[in-house]
Amino acid sequence: MLQIIKTVLPPITAGLGIALLILWLIPEFRTKAGNLNVPYTVQQMSFANGVSKAAPAVVTIFSESFSQVPRFKRQNRIQELGSGVIMTADGYILTNYHVINNADQIMVLLPDGRQYYGVLIGFDTITDLAVLKVNEEHLPVIPVNDNVAPRVGDVVLAIGNPLNLGQTITQGIISATGKQSLTDSQYNSLLQTDAAVNVGNSGGALVNSNGVLVGITSAQFTTRYNIDIEGISFAVPYSLAKDVMTKIIEDGRVIRGYLGFVGSAVGNDGQLITDVYTPIMGLRISELDPLGPAWQAGMKDGDIVTKVAGKGITNPQQTLRTIGNTEPGTALEFEVNRNGEVLIFMVEVAELETPLY
């Protein structure tokens, strides 16, 4: 120990001596050393910039329907509360269909206080989406980016008017993608999030931390089982909502291709896939419509579709979307594995009948 002290002490002493000499020779160093004040700041995480970009384009929607009660011959007035998202500067607005279902009058309120009567352009019950139009120009538009794909774990913000409390922001993450079990249709899929979505949020915006639209929120899918749910909410992905909106604006309705079967993802062993890691080899056919296009072409329950129009199936939702976007009357080539034998079928796509409610 004594040897270590003898080795270390001389350099330390020499260093202190040099420092004192410098302070004595240069007086301004003494002043600066005495006034040394290093500020301590904490970086605050905030989504305010994203909210400021998106929130002006999220509107409140009041829809009213009037019904006559024969016994008393008086008019009942039923009002629904929801939210909407301004998609174009000239007044096209996305919302949920159940918000404006059977409405006789639709009122759109902007966050800046402006009010407009909304006109229903069209709707789609499968995705529970509707498109409205207001007579105005230069409206605030929600930021969008077709190249942004939602991922599990992404931070998201739900913007809407829950319980008519005024525009409200709730925060969460994307919990899951591609949820179809709640939609009763393979032509729809939902994002799952733990951001709070309540009555009045329906039709509002789900955006990422930069304010870019991720989906259209829907309280309907959250409450359909009539049980108390915490931390589970749903939204229609932006990419799907955009497709629906475009079709409604162009055609007044959504025209989808129909083949007449349910397809479930299977792996190379032909077994149903129940995880997110197993590579997808194809779609196993079930619930074959006995009068549908696939049945008429010769396909059977249990067949495994491995290719559609020459393309392998790695993403079933994308494959089903391709089929849904195919114009009715078009013939598609299907490669099918039936008990190890490869078969080719040409199937003429029919038009899917959209249910009304």
Contacts in CASP RR format, 6 or more apart in sequence:
PFRMAT RR
TARGET T0000
AUTHOR 0000-0000-0000
METHOD contacts of the structure
MODEL  1
MLQIIKTVLPPITAGLGIALLILWLIPEFRTKAGNLNVPYTVQQMSFANG
VSKAAPAVVTIFSESFSQVPRFKRQNRIQELGSGVIMTADGYILTNYHVI
NNADQIMVLLPDGRQYYGVLIGFDTITDLAVLKVNEEHLPVIPVNDNVAP
RVGDVVLAIGNPLNLGQTITQGIISATGKQSLTDSQYNSLLQTDAAVNVG
NSGGALVNSNGVLVGITSAQFTTRYNIDIEGISFAVPYSLAKDVMTKIIE
DGRVIRGYLGFVGSAVGNDGQLITDVYTPIMGLRISELDPLGPAWQAGMK
DGDIVTKVAGKGITNPQQTLRTIGNTEPGTALEFEVNRNGEVLIFMVEVA
ELETPLY
22 29 0 8 1.000
23 29 0 8 1.000
23 30 0 8 1.000
23 33 0 8 1.000
47 155 0 8 1.000
47 157 0 8 1.000
47 169 0 8 1.000
47 171 0 8 1.000
47 209 0 8 1.000
49 210 0 8 1.000
50 157 0 8 1.000
50 207 0 8 1.000
50 209 0 8 1.000
50 210 0 8 1.000
50 211 0 8 1.000
51 157 0 8 1.000
51 159 0 8 1.000
51 169 0 8 1.000
51 211 0 8 1.000
53 143 0 8 1.000
53 210 0 8 1.000
53 211 0 8 1.000
54 142 0 8 1.000
54 143 0 8 1.000
54 157 0 8 1.000
54 159 0 8 1.000
54 205 0 8 1.000
54 207 0 8 1.000
54 211 0 8 1.000
54 212 0 8 1.000
54 213 0 8 1.000
55 111 0 8 1.000
55 159 0 8 1.000
55 167 0 8 1.000
55 169 0 8 1.000
56 110 0 8 1.000
56 111 0 8 1.000
56 112 0 8 1.000
56 140 0 8 1.000
57 85 0 8 1.000
57 86 0 8 1.000
57 139 0 8 1.000
57 140 0 8 1.000
57 141 0 8 1.000
57 142 0 8 1.000
57 205 0 8 1.000
58 83 0 8 1.000
58 84 0 8 1.000
58 85 0 8 1.000
58 86 0 8 1.000
58 111 0 8 1.000
58 142 0 8 1.000
58 159 0 8 1.000
58 160 0 8 1.000
58 167 0 8 1.000
58 204 0 8 1.000
58 205 0 8 1.000
59 83 0 8 1.000
59 84 0 8 1.000
59 85 0 8 1.000
59 86 0 8 1.000
59 93 0 8 1.000
59 108 0 8 1.000
59 109 0 8 1.000
59 110 0 8 1.000
59 111 0 8 1.000
60 81 0 8 1.000
60 82 0 8 1.000
60 83 0 8 1.000
60 84 0 8 1.000
60 108 0 8 1.000
60 109 0 8 1.000
60 160 0 8 1.000
60 161 0 8 1.000
60 164 0 8 1.000
60 166 0 8 1.000
60 167 0 8 1.000
61 81 0 8 1.000
61 82 0 8 1.000
61 83 0 8 1.000
61 84 0 8 1.000
61 93 0 8 1.000
61 95 0 8 1.000
61 99 0 8 1.000
61 100 0 8 1.000
61 106 0 8 1.000
61 107 0 8 1.000
61 108 0 8 1.000
61 109 0 8 1.000
61 132 0 8 1.000
61 203 0 8 1.000
62 79 0 8 1.000
62 80 0 8 1.000
62 81 0 8 1.000
62 82 0 8 1.000
62 106 0 8 1.000
62 107 0 8 1.000
62 109 0 8 1.000
63 79 0 8 1.000
63 80 0 8 1.000
63 82 0 8 1.000
63 99 0 8 1.000
63 100 0 8 1.000
63 103 0 8 1.000
63 105 0 8 1.000
63 106 0 8 1.000
63 107 0 8 1.000
64 77 0 8 1.000
64 78 0 8 1.000
64 79 0 8 1.000
64 80 0 8 1.000
64 103 0 8 1.000
64 104 0 8 1.000
64 105 0 8 1.000
64 106 0 8 1.000
64 107 0 8 1.000
65 77 0 8 1.000
65 78 0 8 1.000
65 80 0 8 1.000
65 102 0 8 1.000
65 103 0 8 1.000
65 104 0 8 1.000
65 105 0 8 1.000
66 75 0 8 1.000
66 76 0 8 1.000
66 77 0 8 1.000
66 78 0 8 1.000
66 104 0 8 1.000
67 75 0 8 1.000
67 76 0 8 1.000
67 78 0 8 1.000
68 74 0 8 1.000
68 75 0 8 1.000
68 76 0 8 1.000
69 75 0 8 1.000
69 76 0 8 1.000
80 98 0 8 1.000
80 99 0 8 1.000
80 100 0 8 1.000
80 101 0 8 1.000
80 103 0 8 1.000
81 99 0 8 1.000
81 161 0 8 1.000
81 163 0 8 1.000
81 164 0 8 1.000
81 199 0 8 1.000
81 200 0 8 1.000
82 95 0 8 1.000
82 96 0 8 1.000
82 99 0 8 1.000
82 160 0 8 1.000
82 161 0 8 1.000
82 199 0 8 1.000
82 200 0 8 1.000
82 201 0 8 1.000
82 202 0 8 1.000
82 203 0 8 1.000
82 204 0 8 1.000
83 95 0 8 1.000
83 99 0 8 1.000
83 159 0 8 1.000
83 160 0 8 1.000
83 161 0 8 1.000
83 200 0 8 1.000
83 201 0 8 1.000
83 202 0 8 1.000
83 203 0 8 1.000
83 204 0 8 1.000
83 205 0 8 1.000
83 217 0 8 1.000
84 93 0 8 1.000
84 94 0 8 1.000
84 95 0 8 1.000
84 99 0 8 1.000
84 108 0 8 1.000
84 132 0 8 1.000
84 160 0 8 1.000
84 203 0 8 1.000
84 204 0 8 1.000
84 205 0 8 1.000
84 216 0 8 1.000
85 93 0 8 1.000
85 94 0 8 1.000
85 95 0 8 1.000
85 142 0 8 1.000
85 203 0 8 1.000
85 204 0 8 1.000
85 205 0 8 1.000
85 213 0 8 1.000
85 216 0 8 1.000
86 92 0 8 1.000
86 93 0 8 1.000
86 139 0 8 1.000
86 140 0 8 1.000
86 141 0 8 1.000
86 142 0 8 1.000
87 93 0 8 1.000
87 94 0 8 1.000
87 141 0 8 1.000
87 142 0 8 1.000
87 144 0 8 1.000
87 245 0 8 1.000
88 139 0 8 1.000
88 141 0 8 1.000
89 137 0 8 1.000
89 138 0 8 1.000
89 139 0 8 1.000
89 141 0 8 1.000
90 136 0 8 1.000
90 137 0 8 1.000
90 139 0 8 1.000
91 133 0 8 1.000
91 134 0 8 1.000
91 135 0 8 1.000
91 136 0 8 1.000
91 137 0 8 1.000
91 139 0 8 1.000
92 121 0 8 1.000
92 131 0 8 1.000
92 132 0 8 1.000
92 133 0 8 1.000
92 245 0 8 1.000
92 249 0 8 1.000
93 108 0 8 1.000
93 118 0 8 1.000
93 131 0 8 1.000
93 132 0 8 1.000
93 133 0 8 1.000
93 134 0 8 1.000
94 129 0 8 1.000
94 130 0 8 1.000
94 131 0 8 1.000
94 132 0 8 1.000
94 203 0 8 1.000
94 216 0 8 1.000
94 241 0 8 1.000
94 245 0 8 1.000
95 129 0 8 1.000
95 130 0 8 1.000
95 132 0 8 1.000
95 202 0 8 1.000
95 203 0 8 1.000
95 204 0 8 1.000
95 216 0 8 1.000
96 128 0 8 1.000
96 129 0 8 1.000
96 130 0 8 1.000
96 202 0 8 1.000
96 203 0 8 1.000
96 216 0 8 1.000
96 218 0 8 1.000
96 220 0 8 1.000
97 123 0 8 1.000
97 124 0 8 1.000
97 125 0 8 1.000
97 128 0 8 1.000
97 129 0 8 1.000
97 130 0 8 1.000
98 128 0 8 1.000
98 202 0 8 1.000
98 220 0 8 1.000
99 130 0 8 1.000
99 202 0 8 1.000
99 203 0 8 1.000
100 106 0 8 1.000
100 120 0 8 1.000
100 123 0 8 1.000
100 130 0 8 1.000
100 132 0 8 1.000
101 123 0 8 1.000
101 357 0 8 1.000
103 120 0 8 1.000
105 117 0 8 1.000
106 117 0 8 1.000
106 118 0 8 1.000
106 119 0 8 1.000
106 120 0 8 1.000
106 132 0 8 1.000
107 115 0 8 1.000
107 116 0 8 1.000
107 117 0 8 1.000
107 118 0 8 1.000
108 115 0 8 1.000
108 116 0 8 1.000
108 117 0 8 1.000
108 118 0 8 1.000
108 132 0 8 1.000
108 134 0 8 1.000
109 115 0 8 1.000
110 116 0 8 1.000
110 139 0 8 1.000
110 140 0 8 1.000
111 167 0 8 1.000
114 136 0 8 1.000
116 134 0 8 1.000
116 135 0 8 1.000
116 136 0 8 1.000
117 134 0 8 1.000
117 135 0 8 1.000
118 132 0 8 1.000
118 133 0 8 1.000
118 134 0 8 1.000
119 132 0 8 1.000
119 133 0 8 1.000
119 134 0 8 1.000
119 135 0 8 1.000
120 130 0 8 1.000
120 131 0 8 1.000
120 132 0 8 1.000
121 130 0 8 1.000
121 131 0 8 1.000
121 132 0 8 1.000
121 133 0 8 1.000
121 248 0 8 1.000
121 249 0 8 1.000
121 252 0 8 1.000
122 130 0 8 1.000
122 131 0 8 1.000
122 248 0 8 1.000
122 252 0 8 1.000
122 253 0 8 1.000
123 129 0 8 1.000
123 130 0 8 1.000
123 131 0 8 1.000
123 248 0 8 1.000
124 130 0 8 1.000
124 244 0 8 1.000
124 247 0 8 1.000
124 248 0 8 1.000
124 253 0 8 1.000
124 254 0 8 1.000
124 354 0 8 1.000
125 354 0 8 1.000
125 355 0 8 1.000
125 356 0 8 1.000
125 357 0 8 1.000
126 183 0 8 1.000
126 185 0 8 1.000
126 187 0 8 1.000
126 188 0 8 1.000
126 254 0 8 1.000
126 256 0 8 1.000
126 354 0 8 1.000
126 355 0 8 1.000
127 183 0 8 1.000
127 188 0 8 1.000
127 236 0 8 1.000
127 240 0 8 1.000
127 241 0 8 1.000
127 244 0 8 1.000
127 254 0 8 1.000
128 218 0 8 1.000
128 220 0 8 1.000
128 221 0 8 1.000
128 236 0 8 1.000
129 216 0 8 1.000
129 236 0 8 1.000
129 241 0 8 1.000
129 244 0 8 1.000
129 245 0 8 1.000
129 248 0 8 1.000
130 248 0 8 1.000
131 245 0 8 1.000
131 248 0 8 1.000
131 249 0 8 1.000
142 205 0 8 1.000
142 207 0 8 1.000
142 213 0 8 1.000
143 207 0 8 1.000
143 210 0 8 1.000
143 211 0 8 1.000
143 212 0 8 1.000
143 213 0 8 1.000
144 212 0 8 1.000
144 213 0 8 1.000
144 238 0 8 1.000
144 242 0 8 1.000
145 212 0 8 1.000
146 239 0 8 1.000
146 242 0 8 1.000
148 208 0 8 1.000
148 212 0 8 1.000
148 214 0 8 1.000
149 239 0 8 1.000
150 156 0 8 1.000
150 174 0 8 1.000
150 177 0 8 1.000
150 191 0 8 1.000
150 208 0 8 1.000
150 214 0 8 1.000
150 215 0 8 1.000
150 237 0 8 1.000
151 174 0 8 1.000
151 177 0 8 1.000
152 173 0 8 1.000
152 174 0 8 1.000
152 175 0 8 1.000
152 176 0 8 1.000
152 177 0 8 1.000
153 173 0 8 1.000
153 174 0 8 1.000
153 175 0 8 1.000
154 173 0 8 1.000
154 174 0 8 1.000
154 208 0 8 1.000
154 214 0 8 1.000
155 171 0 8 1.000
155 172 0 8 1.000
155 173 0 8 1.000
155 208 0 8 1.000
155 209 0 8 1.000
156 171 0 8 1.000
156 172 0 8 1.000
156 173 0 8 1.000
156 174 0 8 1.000
156 193 0 8 1.000
156 195 0 8 1.000
156 206 0 8 1.000
156 207 0 8 1.000
156 208 0 8 1.000
156 209 0 8 1.000
156 214 0 8 1.000
157 169 0 8 1.000
157 170 0 8 1.000
157 171 0 8 1.000
157 172 0 8 1.000
157 195 0 8 1.000
157 206 0 8 1.000
157 207 0 8 1.000
157 208 0 8 1.000
157 209 0 8 1.000
157 211 0 8 1.000
158 169 0 8 1.000
158 170 0 8 1.000
158 171 0 8 1.000
158 172 0 8 1.000
158 193 0 8 1.000
158 195 0 8 1.000
158 196 0 8 1.000
158 197 0 8 1.000
158 201 0 8 1.000
158 204 0 8 1.000
158 205 0 8 1.000
158 206 0 8 1.000
158 217 0 8 1.000
158 233 0 8 1.000
158 235 0 8 1.000
159 167 0 8 1.000
159 168 0 8 1.000
159 169 0 8 1.000
159 204 0 8 1.000
159 205 0 8 1.000
159 206 0 8 1.000
159 207 0 8 1.000
160 166 0 8 1.000
160 167 0 8 1.000
160 168 0 8 1.000
160 200 0 8 1.000
160 201 0 8 1.000
160 203 0 8 1.000
160 204 0 8 1.000
160 205 0 8 1.000
160 217 0 8 1.000
161 167 0 8 1.000
161 168 0 8 1.000
161 200 0 8 1.000
161 201 0 8 1.000
162 168 0 8 1.000
162 196 0 8 1.000
162 197 0 8 1.000
162 198 0 8 1.000
162 199 0 8 1.000
162 200 0 8 1.000
162 201 0 8 1.000
163 198 0 8 1.000
163 199 0 8 1.000
163 200 0 8 1.000
164 200 0 8 1.000
170 195 0 8 1.000
170 196 0 8 1.000
170 197 0 8 1.000
171 195 0 8 1.000
172 193 0 8 1.000
172 194 0 8 1.000
172 195 0 8 1.000
173 193 0 8 1.000
173 194 0 8 1.000
173 195 0 8 1.000
174 191 0 8 1.000
174 192 0 8 1.000
174 193 0 8 1.000
174 214 0 8 1.000
175 192 0 8 1.000
175 193 0 8 1.000
175 194 0 8 1.000
175 232 0 8 1.000
176 191 0 8 1.000
176 192 0 8 1.000
177 189 0 8 1.000
177 191 0 8 1.000
177 192 0 8 1.000
177 237 0 8 1.000
178 189 0 8 1.000
178 190 0 8 1.000
178 191 0 8 1.000
178 237 0 8 1.000
178 317 0 8 1.000
179 189 0 8 1.000
179 190 0 8 1.000
179 191 0 8 1.000
179 192 0 8 1.000
179 234 0 8 1.000
180 186 0 8 1.000
180 188 0 8 1.000
180 189 0 8 1.000
180 190 0 8 1.000
180 317 0 8 1.000
182 190 0 8 1.000
182 221 0 8 1.000
182 224 0 8 1.000
182 234 0 8 1.000
183 189 0 8 1.000
183 190 0 8 1.000
183 221 0 8 1.000
186 262 0 8 1.000
186 263 0 8 1.000
186 320 0 8 1.000
187 256 0 8 1.000
187 320 0 8 1.000
187 321 0 8 1.000
187 324 0 8 1.000
187 352 0 8 1.000
188 236 0 8 1.000
188 240 0 8 1.000
189 237 0 8 1.000
189 240 0 8 1.000
189 317 0 8 1.000
190 218 0 8 1.000
190 221 0 8 1.000
190 234 0 8 1.000
190 235 0 8 1.000
190 236 0 8 1.000
190 237 0 8 1.000
191 206 0 8 1.000
191 214 0 8 1.000
191 215 0 8 1.000
191 234 0 8 1.000
191 235 0 8 1.000
191 236 0 8 1.000
191 237 0 8 1.000
192 232 0 8 1.000
192 233 0 8 1.000
192 234 0 8 1.000
193 206 0 8 1.000
193 233 0 8 1.000
193 234 0 8 1.000
193 235 0 8 1.000
194 231 0 8 1.000
194 232 0 8 1.000
194 233 0 8 1.000
195 206 0 8 1.000
195 233 0 8 1.000
196 231 0 8 1.000
196 233 0 8 1.000
197 217 0 8 1.000
197 218 0 8 1.000
197 219 0 8 1.000
197 222 0 8 1.000
197 233 0 8 1.000
197 234 0 8 1.000
197 235 0 8 1.000
198 219 0 8 1.000
199 219 0 8 1.000
199 223 0 8 1.000
200 219 0 8 1.000
201 217 0 8 1.000
201 219 0 8 1.000
202 217 0 8 1.000
202 218 0 8 1.000
202 219 0 8 1.000
202 220 0 8 1.000
203 216 0 8 1.000
203 217 0 8 1.000
203 218 0 8 1.000
204 216 0 8 1.000
204 217 0 8 1.000
205 213 0 8 1.000
205 215 0 8 1.000
205 216 0 8 1.000
205 217 0 8 1.000
206 213 0 8 1.000
206 214 0 8 1.000
206 215 0 8 1.000
206 216 0 8 1.000
206 217 0 8 1.000
206 235 0 8 1.000
207 213 0 8 1.000
207 214 0 8 1.000
207 215 0 8 1.000
208 214 0 8 1.000
213 238 0 8 1.000
214 235 0 8 1.000
214 237 0 8 1.000
214 238 0 8 1.000
215 235 0 8 1.000
215 236 0 8 1.000
215 237 0 8 1.000
215 238 0 8 1.000
215 241 0 8 1.000
216 235 0 8 1.000
216 236 0 8 1.000
216 238 0 8 1.000
216 241 0 8 1.000
217 233 0 8 1.000
217 234 0 8 1.000
217 235 0 8 1.000
218 234 0 8 1.000
218 235 0 8 1.000
218 236 0 8 1.000
219 233 0 8 1.000
221 234 0 8 1.000
222 229 0 8 1.000
222 232 0 8 1.000
222 233 0 8 1.000
222 234 0 8 1.000
223 229 0 8 1.000
236 244 0 8 1.000
240 321 0 8 1.000
243 321 0 8 1.000
243 325 0 8 1.000
244 254 0 8 1.000
247 253 0 8 1.000
247 254 0 8 1.000
247 255 0 8 1.000
248 254 0 8 1.000
253 354 0 8 1.000
254 354 0 8 1.000
255 327 0 8 1.000
255 328 0 8 1.000
255 351 0 8 1.000
256 324 0 8 1.000
256 325 0 8 1.000
256 351 0 8 1.000
256 352 0 8 1.000
256 354 0 8 1.000
257 323 0 8 1.000
257 324 0 8 1.000
257 325 0 8 1.000
257 326 0 8 1.000
257 327 0 8 1.000
257 328 0 8 1.000
257 349 0 8 1.000
257 350 0 8 1.000
257 351 0 8 1.000
257 352 0 8 1.000
258 292 0 8 1.000
258 293 0 8 1.000
258 324 0 8 1.000
258 328 0 8 1.000
258 349 0 8 1.000
258 350 0 8 1.000
258 351 0 8 1.000
258 352 0 8 1.000
258 353 0 8 1.000
259 292 0 8 1.000
259 293 0 8 1.000
259 294 0 8 1.000
259 323 0 8 1.000
259 347 0 8 1.000
259 349 0 8 1.000
259 350 0 8 1.000
260 288 0 8 1.000
260 289 0 8 1.000
260 292 0 8 1.000
260 293 0 8 1.000
260 294 0 8 1.000
260 295 0 8 1.000
260 350 0 8 1.000
261 285 0 8 1.000
261 286 0 8 1.000
261 287 0 8 1.000
261 288 0 8 1.000
261 289 0 8 1.000
261 294 0 8 1.000
261 295 0 8 1.000
261 299 0 8 1.000
261 301 0 8 1.000
262 285 0 8 1.000
262 286 0 8 1.000
262 287 0 8 1.000
263 283 0 8 1.000
263 284 0 8 1.000
263 285 0 8 1.000
263 286 0 8 1.000
263 305 0 8 1.000
263 316 0 8 1.000
263 320 0 8 1.000
264 272 0 8 1.000
264 283 0 8 1.000
264 284 0 8 1.000
264 286 0 8 1.000
265 272 0 8 1.000
265 273 0 8 1.000
265 280 0 8 1.000
265 282 0 8 1.000
265 283 0 8 1.000
265 284 0 8 1.000
265 316 0 8 1.000
266 272 0 8 1.000
266 273 0 8 1.000
266 280 0 8 1.000
266 281 0 8 1.000
266 282 0 8 1.000
266 283 0 8 1.000
266 284 0 8 1.000
266 304 0 8 1.000
267 273 0 8 1.000
267 278 0 8 1.000
267 279 0 8 1.000
267 280 0 8 1.000
267 281 0 8 1.000
267 282 0 8 1.000
268 279 0 8 1.000
268 281 0 8 1.000
270 281 0 8 1.000
270 284 0 8 1.000
270 304 0 8 1.000
272 284 0 8 1.000
273 280 0 8 1.000
279 314 0 8 1.000
280 313 0 8 1.000
280 314 0 8 1.000
280 315 0 8 1.000
280 316 0 8 1.000
281 304 0 8 1.000
281 306 0 8 1.000
281 313 0 8 1.000
282 304 0 8 1.000
282 305 0 8 1.000
282 306 0 8 1.000
282 312 0 8 1.000
282 313 0 8 1.000
282 316 0 8 1.000
283 304 0 8 1.000
283 305 0 8 1.000
283 313 0 8 1.000
283 316 0 8 1.000
283 319 0 8 1.000
284 302 0 8 1.000
284 303 0 8 1.000
284 304 0 8 1.000
285 294 0 8 1.000
285 299 0 8 1.000
285 300 0 8 1.000
285 301 0 8 1.000
285 302 0 8 1.000
285 303 0 8 1.000
285 304 0 8 1.000
285 305 0 8 1.000
286 301 0 8 1.000
286 302 0 8 1.000
287 301 0 8 1.000
288 294 0 8 1.000
288 295 0 8 1.000
288 299 0 8 1.000
288 300 0 8 1.000
288 301 0 8 1.000
289 295 0 8 1.000
292 350 0 8 1.000
293 347 0 8 1.000
293 348 0 8 1.000
293 349 0 8 1.000
293 350 0 8 1.000
294 334 0 8 1.000
294 345 0 8 1.000
294 347 0 8 1.000
297 334 0 8 1.000
297 345 0 8 1.000
297 346 0 8 1.000
297 347 0 8 1.000
297 348 0 8 1.000
298 345 0 8 1.000
299 334 0 8 1.000
299 336 0 8 1.000
299 345 0 8 1.000
299 347 0 8 1.000
300 338 0 8 1.000
302 338 0 8 1.000
303 336 0 8 1.000
303 337 0 8 1.000
303 338 0 8 1.000
303 343 0 8 1.000
304 336 0 8 1.000
304 337 0 8 1.000
304 338 0 8 1.000
305 313 0 8 1.000
305 334 0 8 1.000
305 335 0 8 1.000
305 336 0 8 1.000
306 312 0 8 1.000
306 313 0 8 1.000
306 335 0 8 1.000
306 336 0 8 1.000
306 337 0 8 1.000
306 342 0 8 1.000
307 313 0 8 1.000
307 333 0 8 1.000
307 334 0 8 1.000
307 335 0 8 1.000
308 319 0 8 1.000
308 322 0 8 1.000
308 323 0 8 1.000
308 332 0 8 1.000
308 333 0 8 1.000
308 334 0 8 1.000
308 335 0 8 1.000
309 322 0 8 1.000
309 332 0 8 1.000
309 333 0 8 1.000
310 333 0 8 1.000
310 335 0 8 1.000
311 319 0 8 1.000
311 322 0 8 1.000
313 319 0 8 1.000
323 332 0 8 1.000
323 349 0 8 1.000
324 349 0 8 1.000
324 352 0 8 1.000
326 332 0 8 1.000
326 349 0 8 1.000
327 349 0 8 1.000
328 349 0 8 1.000
328 350 0 8 1.000
328 351 0 8 1.000
329 348 0 8 1.000
329 349 0 8 1.000
329 350 0 8 1.000
330 348 0 8 1.000
330 349 0 8 1.000
331 346 0 8 1.000
331 347 0 8 1.000
331 348 0 8 1.000
331 349 0 8 1.000
332 346 0 8 1.000
332 347 0 8 1.000
332 349 0 8 1.000
333 344 0 8 1.000
333 345 0 8 1.000
333 346 0 8 1.000
334 344 0 8 1.000
334 345 0 8 1.000
334 346 0 8 1.000
334 347 0 8 1.000
335 342 0 8 1.000
335 343 0 8 1.000
335 344 0 8 1.000
336 342 0 8 1.000
336 343 0 8 1.000
336 344 0 8 1.000
336 345 0 8 1.000
337 343 0 8 1.000
END
